[in-house]
């Protein structure tokens, strides 16, 4: 358990030194796992810190604006954390970016943050930084983790240092206070231009400490975690420091495409994920299950029904007996497919479908959904491993030291040591969201009688129809996406006569449905035009519509042939929908739904 006395993120170094590990950080190099021991990690951190100081990177006059800024754009790998810790020891501020950030936003961020030095992982990202370099007057140097002809290797900075140099680093780091800003994280921009969130050591450490209390409920036999979410996202970064303060070994997946293979190799006990990943995993489970025949297929489908009925507490002995049979025959194979050891999956970033939470938790891979924002470091609340401390449909009880109150309009306001100090160089915007220490989240929610927080919508996403009725789209989308046939969905209706939706089918499941119903699946473009397919989706929508009041019911929909992606510009780097972009991109399809007299649900 991390010590309460830890005040700064880099204090994990002294704690780790007391119990050194052979594999503190590990990543793939040329297809093989390269293990970095505690000693090696710390050695590289100090070597890099000394090199940065020699380059003139420092805390400057000690103010946030006076501290030098170091940029970092890379996939998750051991080098990422070494740079983070080294920058902290100098008193400078880390400015991390998503690897898939657009050139325009990279340029905006580097200029706004006055970035002086840049670390990149590979040739593609080096090319991006070089493309904007001439427009960033403060940028002096670029270093790459991969060996490249076009960029100076970071290894040139890793030279042996003397005891005098190490003492100098310690003298500098001893001056760093818990209230000093350690990182500026630019938000993903669902509401427009990214904002630089200033987080102090205290902000993140307080969240690490309180979250560690939750982690220690999980029966983990070996402290081993797999990491694959972007480390510049505060969710993954904060969870990484939970691991670093609590004696875990962290293995970094090669890419999102190799997660399954890497899990089998590493056999982690815990990992963090976004709901989209669980959807993809379950999709594969269903595809494989539907390939079965006879009694095996019947058992598989029965096990899914059993899992869908799972409750955290209060289940009957008869249900538990059926669950045990399903576990032995089916769920155990699911666990084996991802290494066999996973006890918990911590989920954040967006709402997780309750059906998926039930299914994975029933299979003894307990889904712990939490809630928070970059501005809150990030966790406000989280479902916990103890069965009485988790509830489906909620984002859990409040984290220790975090306060929440609900404003008159339903907005969630929060206060605590985890709340950011503000937006970098943007006091006006800071003043809009911070009042007497209370941060306005922009989310609508409620706290139930048992102290569980529930999120019901985004304040800015609620729209009003032309009839003056308010509609909250997120609950409708989340409920309907529980259908195996619906992959993505956006509910529309602002200033319109009725509510409609754009729908991306789950094409693997739709293809399977077409095979079972002897329908030709030629292409995505073709299948969404087929009347029998449209009729099936109408039946799915009709079944869900009865759960909503008249104004919330989806009256028309359009099936789209292409998935929304980050690269396509429809999703933020954290996977949230850019509603304004989607509305503009599909304005013709939307207009068609509101001008057709007949309910035509064909994609154009």
C-alpha positions in Angstrom: 0.0 0.0 0.0 1.4 3.4 -0.9 2.4 5.6 1.9 0.1 8.5 2.8 3.2 10.7 3.3 3.9 10.5 -0.5 3.4 14.1 -1.7 4.7 14.1 -5.3 4.4 11.6 -8.1 8.1 10.9 -8.3 8.1 9.9 -4.6 7.2 6.4 -6.0 11.0 6.1 -6.8 12.0 5.9 -3.2 9.2 3.5 -2.4 10.1 1.2 -5.3 13.8 1.2 -4.3 12.8 -0.6 -1.0 11.4 -3.6 -3.0 13.2 -3.7 -6.4 11.7 -5.8 -9.2 13.2 -7.5 -12.2 10.3 -6.3 -14.4 9.1 -2.9 -13.1 8.3 -1.8 -16.7 8.3 -4.0 -19.8 7.7 -3.5 -23.5 8.1 -5.4 -26.8 11.3 -4.8 -28.8 11.5 -6.6 -32.1 8.9 -9.1 -31.0 10.5 -9.9 -27.7 9.6 -8.6 -24.2 12.3 -6.3 -22.9 12.2 -6.1 -19.1 13.4 -3.0 -17.3 14.3 -3.6 -13.7 13.7 -1.1 -10.9 17.4 -0.3 -10.8 17.6 0.2 -14.6 14.4 2.4 -14.7 15.7 4.6 -11.9 19.2 4.9 -13.5 17.7 6.0 -16.8 15.4 8.5 -15.0 18.3 10.2 -13.3 20.4 10.1 -16.5 17.7 11.7 -18.5 17.0 14.3 -15.8 20.7 15.2 -15.8 20.7 15.6 -19.6 17.6 17.8 -19.5 19.1 20.0 -16.8 22.3 20.3 -19.0 20.1 21.4 -21.9 18.6 24.2 -19.8 15.3 22.5 -19.0 14.3 23.6 -15.5 11.7 24.9 -13.1 12.6 28.5 -14.2 11.2 31.0 -11.7 9.0 28.4 -10.1 5.7 29.6 -11.5 3.6 27.5 -13.9 4.3 29.8 -16.8 8.0 30.1 -15.8 8.6 26.4 -15.8 9.9 24.8 -19.0 7.5 22.5 -20.9 8.6 19.2 -22.4 6.3 17.6 -25.0 5.7 13.9 -25.3 3.8 12.1 -28.1 4.1 8.3 -28.1 2.3 5.0 -27.6 2.4 3.5 -24.2 5.9 2.0 -23.5 8.5 2.0 -20.7 10.2 5.1 -22.2 7.1 7.1 -21.7 7.2 6.7 -18.0 10.9 7.3 -17.8 10.5 10.6 -19.5 7.6 11.6 -17.3 9.6 10.9 -14.1 12.8 12.6 -15.4 10.9 15.7 -16.3 9.3 15.8 -12.9 12.7 15.7 -11.2 13.8 18.8 -13.1 10.8 20.8 -12.0 9.7 21.2 -15.6 6.1 20.4 -16.8 5.2 17.5 -19.1 2.8 18.2 -22.0 1.7 14.8 -23.4 -0.3 14.5 -26.6 -2.3 11.7 -28.2 -0.4 9.9 -31.0 -3.4 10.5 -33.3 -3.7 14.2 -32.6 -4.1 16.2 -35.9 -1.3 18.4 -37.2 -3.4 21.5 -36.6 -4.0 20.6 -32.9 -0.4 19.6 -32.4 0.7 23.0 -33.6 -1.9 24.8 -31.4 -0.8 22.8 -28.3 2.9 23.2 -28.8 2.6 26.9 -29.4 0.2 27.6 -26.5 2.3 25.6 -24.1 5.6 27.0 -25.2 7.1 23.5 -25.6 10.9 23.7 -25.5 11.8 20.0 -26.0 10.0 17.1 -27.6 10.1 13.3 -27.3 8.4 11.1 -29.9 8.2 7.3 -30.3 8.5 6.6 -34.0 9.1 7.9 -37.6 5.5 8.8 -38.2 5.3 11.0 -35.1 8.7 12.5 -35.7 7.4 13.5 -39.1 4.4 15.2 -37.6 6.5 17.3 -35.2 9.0 18.2 -38.0 6.0 19.3 -40.1 5.0 21.9 -37.5 8.4 22.7 -36.1 9.0 25.9 -38.0 5.7 27.3 -36.5 6.7 26.6 -32.9 9.3 29.3 -32.0 10.1 27.8 -28.6 10.8 24.2 -29.8 14.6 23.6 -29.7 15.1 19.8 -29.9 13.3 16.6 -30.8 14.3 13.1 -29.6 13.0 9.7 -30.6 12.6 6.4 -28.8 13.0 4.4 -32.0 16.3 4.5 -33.9 15.6 6.9 -36.8 17.7 8.7 -39.4 15.4 11.7 -39.3 15.6 12.3 -35.5 18.2 12.3 -32.7 17.9 9.2 -30.5 17.0 9.7 -26.9 19.7 7.2 -26.0 22.3 10.0 -26.7 20.9 11.7 -23.6 21.4 8.6 -21.4 25.0 8.9 -20.2 26.5 7.8 -16.9 26.2 10.5 -14.3 28.4 11.3 -11.2 27.3 11.3 -7.6 27.6 15.1 -7.7 25.1 15.3 -10.6 22.7 12.9 -8.8 23.0 15.0 -5.6 22.2 18.1 -7.7 19.1 16.5 -9.1 18.0 15.5 -5.6 18.6 19.1 -4.4 16.4 20.4 -7.2 13.6 17.8 -6.8 13.5 18.4 -3.0 12.4 22.0 -3.8 9.3 20.7 -5.7 6.1 21.1 -3.7 2.9 19.1 -3.9 1.0 22.2 -5.1 3.4 22.6 -8.1 1.9 21.8 -11.5 3.4 18.6 -12.9 1.5 18.2 -16.2 -0.7 20.1 -18.6 -3.0 17.8 -20.3 -5.0 19.1 -23.3 -8.5 17.7 -23.3 -9.8 15.8 -26.3 -12.0 18.6 -27.5 -15.6 17.4 -27.7 -16.7 20.9 -27.2 -14.2 22.6 -29.5 -10.6 23.7 -29.2 -8.6 21.6 -26.6 -8.1 23.2 -23.2 -4.8 22.8 -21.2 -5.7 21.3 -17.9 -3.2 22.1 -15.2 -2.8 19.3 -12.7 -0.5 19.4 -9.6 1.3 16.6 -7.9 -1.3 16.8 -5.1 -4.2 16.6 -7.5 -3.0 13.3 -9.0 -1.4 11.8 -5.8 -4.6 12.3 -3.8 -6.5 10.4 -6.5 -3.8 7.7 -6.6 -4.0 7.3 -2.8 -7.8 7.1 -2.6 -7.9 4.7 -5.7 -5.3 2.5 -4.0 -7.9 1.8 -1.3 -10.2 0.5 -4.0 -7.4 -1.6 -5.7 -6.5 -3.3 -2.4 -9.9 -4.9 -2.2 -9.1 -7.0 -5.3 -7.7 -10.5 -4.6 -4.5 -10.2 -6.7 -2.0 -13.1 -6.3 0.7 -11.5 -8.4 0.9 -7.7 -8.9 0.9 -7.7 -12.7 -0.9 -5.3 -15.0 -1.2 -4.8 -18.7 -1.4 -1.3 -20.1 -2.7 -0.3 -23.5 -4.7 2.9 -23.2 -2.9 6.2 -24.1 -0.7 7.3 -21.2 -1.4 10.9 -21.9 -5.0 10.3 -20.9 -5.2 11.1 -17.2 -7.2 7.9 -16.5 -4.3 5.6 -17.7 -1.6 7.8 -16.2 -3.2 7.9 -12.8 -3.8 4.2 -12.8 -0.1 3.7 -13.8 0.9 5.6 -10.7 -1.4 3.4 -8.6 0.7 0.5 -9.9 4.0 2.2 -9.4 3.2 3.1 -5.8 1.8 -0.3 -5.0 4.6 -2.6 -6.2 3.1 -3.7 -9.6 4.9 -4.8 -12.7 3.5 -3.0 -15.8 3.6 -4.6 -19.2 2.8 -2.4 -22.2 0.8 -3.9 -25.1 2.4 -3.5 -28.6 -0.8 -2.0 -30.0 -4.5 -2.1 -29.7 -4.5 -4.9 -32.3 -2.2 -7.2 -30.2 -4.0 -6.9 -26.9 -5.4 -10.4 -27.0 -2.0 -12.0 -27.8 -0.2 -9.8 -25.2 -2.8 -10.8 -22.6 -2.1 -14.5 -23.2 1.7 -13.8 -22.9 1.6 -11.5 -19.8 -1.4 -13.1 -17.9 -2.4 -9.9 -16.1 -4.6 -9.7 -13.0 -6.0 -6.3 -13.8 -6.2 -3.9 -16.7 -8.0 -0.6 -17.6 -10.2 -0.3 -20.6 -12.8 1.7 -22.4 -16.3 0.2 -23.0 -15.5 0.0 -26.7 -12.9 -2.7 -26.0 -15.3 -4.8 -24.0 -17.8 -4.5 -26.9 -15.2 -5.8 -29.3 -14.1 -8.6 -27.0 -17.7 -9.7 -26.5 -18.4 -9.4 -30.2 -15.7 -12.0 -30.9 -17.0 -14.2 -28.1 -20.5 -14.2 -29.8 -19.1 -14.8 -33.2 -17.1 -17.9 -32.0 -20.1 -19.1 -29.9 -22.5 -18.9 -32.9 -20.1 -21.1 -34.9 -20.9 -23.9 -32.5 -23.5 -26.5 -33.3 -25.9 -28.8 -31.4 -25.6 -29.2 -27.6 -22.4 -27.0 -27.4 -24.2 -24.1 -29.0 -27.2 -24.5 -26.7 -25.0 -24.5 -23.7 -23.2 -21.4 -24.9 -26.4 -19.4 -25.5 -27.8 -20.6 -22.1 -24.6 -19.3 -20.4 -25.2 -15.9 -22.0 -28.7 -15.8 -20.6 -27.5 -16.8 -17.2 -24.8 -14.0 -17.3 -27.4 -11.4 -18.4 -29.3 -12.1 -15.1 -26.3 -11.6 -12.8 -26.7 -9.4 -9.8 -23.9 -8.3 -7.4 -25.8 -9.4 -4.3 -28.9 -11.3 -3.2 -28.8 -14.1 -5.8 -30.5 -17.4 -5.0 -28.8 -20.7 -4.4 -30.5 -22.1 -7.5 -29.1 -19.2 -9.7 -25.6 -19.6 -8.1 -25.7 -23.3 -9.0 -26.5 -22.5 -12.6 -23.8 -19.8 -12.6 -21.2 -22.3 -11.4 -22.1 -24.8 -14.2 -21.9 -22.0 -16.8 -18.6 -20.9 -15.4 -17.1 -24.4 -15.6 -18.4 -25.1 -19.1 -18.1 -21.6 -20.7 -16.8 -18.6 -18.8 -13.6 -20.4 -17.7 -12.7 -20.6 -21.4 -13.2 -16.8 -21.8 -10.8 -16.1 -18.9 -8.3 -18.5 -20.4 -8.4 -16.7 -23.7 -7.0 -13.5 -22.0 -4.4 -15.2 -19.8 -6.6 -16.8 -17.1 -5.8 -14.5 -14.2 -7.9 -11.3 -14.8 -9.8 -10.5 -11.6 -11.0 -7.0 -12.5 -11.4 -4.6 -15.4 -11.5 -0.9 -14.6 -13.6 0.9 -17.1 -13.8 4.6 -17.8 -14.0 7.4 -20.4 -17.6 6.7 -21.5 -20.7 4.8 -20.3 -20.4 1.1 -20.3 -23.5 -0.9 -21.4 -25.0 -2.6 -18.3 -25.5 -5.8 -20.2 -21.7 -6.1 -20.8 -21.0 -5.3 -17.2 -23.3 -8.1 -16.1 -21.8 -10.6 -18.5 -18.1 -10.0 -17.7 -18.7 -9.8 -14.0 -20.7 -13.0 -14.1 -17.6 -14.5 -15.7 -15.5 -13.5 -12.7 -13.9 -10.6 -14.6 -15.4 -7.9 -12.4 -16.1 -4.7 -14.3 -15.5 -1.6 -12.1 -16.9 1.3 -13.9 -15.8 4.7 -12.7 -16.5 8.4 -13.5 -14.3 11.5 -13.8 -12.8 14.1 -16.0 -9.3 15.3 -16.9 -10.0 18.3 -14.6 -10.7 15.9 -11.6 -7.4 13.9 -12.0 -9.7 12.0 -12.9 -11.7 9.7 -10.5 -14.8 11.2 -8.8 -16.5 7.9 -8.1 -15.9 4.2 -9.0 -17.6 0.9 -8.5 -15.5 -1.2 -6.1 -14.7 -4.9 -5.9 -16.6 -5.5 -2.7 -20.1 -6.6 -3.9 -22.0 -4.2 -1.7 -19.9 -1.3 -3.1 -20.9 -1.8 -6.7 -24.2 -1.3 -8.5 -25.2 -1.8 -12.1 -26.3 1.4 -13.8 -24.2 3.5 -11.5 -20.6 4.8 -11.6 -20.1 3.8 -8.0 -19.8 5.5 -4.6 -17.6 8.6 -4.3 -13.9 8.3 -3.9 -12.5 9.1 -0.5 -11.8 12.9 -0.1 -14.1 13.7 -3.1 -17.3 15.7 -2.5 -20.3 15.9 -4.9 -23.4 18.0 -4.8 -26.2 18.2 -7.4 -27.1 21.7 -8.7 -30.7 22.8 -9.2 -30.5 22.0 -12.9 -29.1 18.5 -12.1 -25.5 19.3 -13.0 -22.9 17.4 -11.0 -20.6 19.7 -9.0 -17.5 18.3 -7.3 -14.9 19.4 -4.8 -11.7 17.9 -3.4 -7.9 17.8 -3.5 -8.1 16.3 -7.0 -9.6 19.3 -8.7 -7.3 21.1 -11.2 -5.9 24.5 -10.6 -7.3 25.8 -13.8 -6.9 25.9 -17.6 -3.5 27.1 -18.8 -3.5 30.7 -19.9 -7.3 30.8 -19.8 -8.5 32.4 -16.6 -11.9 33.3 -18.2 -12.7 29.7 -18.9 -11.4 28.6 -15.6 -13.8 31.1 -13.9 -16.7 29.6 -15.8 -16.2 26.1 -14.3 -14.7 26.8 -10.9 -16.7 28.5 -8.1 -15.5 28.5 -4.5 -13.6 25.3 -5.2 -16.5 23.5 -6.8 -16.0 22.3 -10.3 -18.9 22.2 -12.7 -18.6 18.9 -14.6 -21.1 19.6 -17.4 -22.7 16.2 -16.6 -26.2 15.7 -15.3 -26.7 13.1 -12.6 -28.0 12.1 -9.2 -26.9 10.3 -6.0 -29.2 7.5 -4.9 -30.2 6.6 -1.3 -27.3 4.2 -1.0 -24.7 6.8 -2.1 -24.2 5.6 -5.6 -23.6 8.3 -8.3 -25.5 7.9 -11.5 -24.8 9.9 -14.7 -27.9 10.6 -16.8 -26.6 12.9 -19.5 -24.2 15.6 -20.7 -25.6 19.0 -19.9 -24.5 20.4 -23.3 -25.9 17.4 -25.2 -29.5 17.6 -24.0 -31.6 19.1 -26.8 -35.0 20.7 -27.2 -37.4 19.6 -30.0 -39.3 22.2 -32.0 -42.2 21.3 -29.7 -40.3 22.6 -26.7 -39.7 19.2 -25.2 -36.3 18.3 -23.8 -34.5 15.0 -24.8 -31.4 13.5 -23.2 -29.8 11.5 -26.0 -27.2 9.5 -24.0 -29.5 7.2 -22.0 -31.4 6.3 -25.3 -28.1 5.6 -27.1 -26.6 3.5 -24.3 -29.8 1.4 -23.9 -30.2 0.8 -27.6 -26.5 -0.1 -28.1 -27.1 -3.1 -25.8 -28.6 -4.7 -29.0 -25.9 -7.0 -30.5 -26.8 -5.4 -33.9 -26.1 -1.8 -33.0 -22.4 -0.8 -32.8 -22.7 3.0 -32.7 -25.6 5.4 -32.5 -26.3 9.1 -32.3 -29.7 10.4 -31.4 -30.8 13.6 -33.1 -33.7 16.1 -32.8 -32.7 19.6 -31.8 -35.3 22.0 -33.0 -36.9 19.2 -35.0 -40.4 17.8 -34.9 -39.4 14.4 -33.6 -36.4 12.3 -32.5 -34.3 10.4 -35.0 -31.0 8.5 -35.1 -27.9 7.7 -37.1 -27.0 4.0 -36.6 -23.8 2.1 -37.4 -24.6 -1.6 -37.4 -22.3 -4.1 -35.7 -21.2 -5.6 -39.0 -19.8 -8.9 -37.7 -23.1 -9.6 -35.9 -25.2 -8.3 -38.8 -23.2 -10.6 -41.2 -23.9 -13.6 -38.9 -27.6 -12.6 -38.7 -27.7 -12.4 -42.6 -26.2 -15.9 -42.8 -28.7 -17.3 -40.4 -31.6 -15.8 -42.4 -30.2 -16.7 -45.8 -29.6 -13.1 -46.9 -26.8 -12.2 -49.2 -24.2 -10.0 -47.5 -22.4 -8.4 -50.4 -21.0 -5.2 -48.8 -21.8 -2.7 -46.0 -23.2 -0.3 -48.6 -25.5 -2.9 -50.0 -26.7 -4.6 -46.8 -28.0 -1.3 -45.2 -30.3 -0.8 -48.2 -32.0 -4.2 -48.0 -35.6 -3.9 -46.8 -35.4 -7.0 -44.7 -32.4 -5.6 -42.8 -34.1 -2.3 -42.3 -37.1 -4.1 -41.0 -35.0 -6.0 -38.5 -33.5 -2.8 -37.2 -37.0 -1.2 -37.0 -38.0 -4.2 -34.8 -35.0 -3.6 -32.5 -35.8 0.1 -32.2 -39.5 -0.6 -31.6 -38.7 -3.0 -28.8 -36.6 -0.3 -27.0 -38.9 2.6 -27.8 -41.5 1.3 -25.3 -39.0 2.1 -22.5 -39.0 5.8 -23.3 -41.7 8.5 -23.3 -43.2 9.6 -26.6 -40.9 12.6 -27.3 -37.8 10.4 -26.6 -38.8 7.6 -28.9 -36.8 7.2 -32.1 -39.2 7.8 -35.0 -36.8 7.4 -37.9 -33.3 6.2 -38.4 -30.6 5.9 -41.0 -28.2 3.0 -41.2 -24.7 4.0 -42.2 -22.1 1.8 -43.9 -18.9 3.1 -42.3 -17.9 3.0 -38.7 -17.1 6.3 -36.9 -13.4 6.4 -36.0 -10.8 8.7 -34.5 -8.9 8.9 -37.8 -12.2 9.7 -39.6 -12.7 12.7 -37.3 -16.0 11.5 -35.8 -14.5 10.5 -32.5 -12.2 12.2 -30.0 -9.0 10.4 -29.1 -10.8 9.0 -26.1 -13.6 7.5 -28.3 -16.3 10.1 -27.5 -18.6 11.2 -30.4 -17.9 14.6 -31.9 -21.6 15.4 -32.3 -21.1 18.6 -34.2 -18.8 17.0 -36.7 -21.2 14.1 -37.2 -24.2 16.4 -37.7 -22.3 18.3 -40.4 -20.9 15.2 -42.1 -24.3 13.5 -42.4 -26.5 16.6 -42.8 -27.9 15.3 -46.1 -29.0 12.0 -44.5 -30.5 13.8 -41.6 -32.4 16.2 -43.8 -33.7 13.2 -45.7 -35.2 11.8 -42.5 -37.1 15.0 -41.8 -38.3 15.7 -45.3 -39.4 12.2 -46.3 -43.1 11.6 -45.7 -42.5 7.9 -45.8 -40.1 6.5 -43.3 -37.1 5.8 -45.5 -34.3 4.5 -43.5 -31.8 4.0 -46.3 -28.2 5.3 -46.1 -27.1 7.5 -48.9 
